[in-house]
């Protein structure tokens, strides 16, 4: 298993009900797999996970990215502005 830390920001923090979360995930799990796991375990995040920005160790990551061991991941809601 791979132990990671998730950090939630802005509205995602409110929906998750926590600031951070330590999780054990299968090795070779992708960002997409993590989103599916979070949507199943935290239904209040489900819809938001479709458009979140995710970083792995402070670098933007896409759905196909494999999560490395001990990663620190951050989830940000989309930002709009003028």
C-alpha positions in Angstrom: 0.0 0.0 0.0 1.0 3.6 -0.6 0.4 6.2 2.2 -0.4 9.7 0.9 -1.6 13.0 2.4 -4.4 14.9 0.8 -4.9 18.6 1.4 -8.3 20.2 0.7 -8.7 23.9 -0.1 -11.6 26.4 -0.2 -15.0 24.9 -0.8 -13.6 21.4 -1.1 -12.4 21.7 2.6 -15.9 22.6 3.6 -17.5 19.7 1.6 -14.9 17.1 2.9 -15.3 18.4 6.5 -11.5 18.2 7.0 -8.4 20.2 6.2 -6.3 17.2 5.4 -6.5 13.4 5.2 -4.0 10.6 5.4 -4.9 7.7 3.1 -3.6 4.3 2.2 -4.1 3.6 -1.5 -3.0 0.8 -3.8 0.3 1.1 -5.4 0.1 2.4 -9.0 -3.2 4.2 -8.4 -3.8 7.0 -10.8 -5.3 10.4 -10.0 -8.5 9.2 -11.8 -8.7 6.2 -9.4 -8.2 8.4 -6.4 -11.1 10.7 -7.6 -13.3 7.7 -7.9 -12.3 6.5 -4.4 -13.0 9.9 -2.9 -16.3 10.2 -4.6 -17.4 6.9 -3.2 -16.2 7.6 0.3 -17.1 11.3 0.5 -20.3 11.7 -1.6 -20.4 15.5 -0.8 -17.2 15.8 -3.0 -18.6 13.8 -5.9 -19.7 16.5 -8.3 -16.8 18.8 -7.4 -14.2 16.2 -8.3 -15.1 16.4 -11.9 -13.4 19.8 -12.2 -10.8 20.0 -9.4 -7.2 21.0 -9.9 -4.9 18.5 -8.3 -1.2 18.7 -7.5 1.2 16.0 -6.6 4.1 17.2 -4.6 3.3 20.8 -5.6 3.1 20.1 -9.4 -0.1 20.0 -11.4 -1.2 16.4 -12.2 -3.7 15.0 -14.7 -6.0 12.0 -14.4 -3.5 9.5 -16.0 -0.7 10.4 -13.5 0.4 7.6 -11.2 0.5 8.7 -7.6 4.1 8.1 -6.2 4.7 6.6 -2.7 4.4 9.2 0.1 2.9 11.9 -2.1 1.4 15.1 -0.8 -1.6 15.9 -2.9 -3.6 19.1 -2.9 -7.1 19.5 -4.3 -8.3 23.0 -5.4 -11.7 24.0 -6.7 -11.7 25.6 -10.2 -11.1 29.4 -10.0 -13.0 31.9 -12.1 -12.3 35.5 -12.5 -12.6 38.5 -14.7 
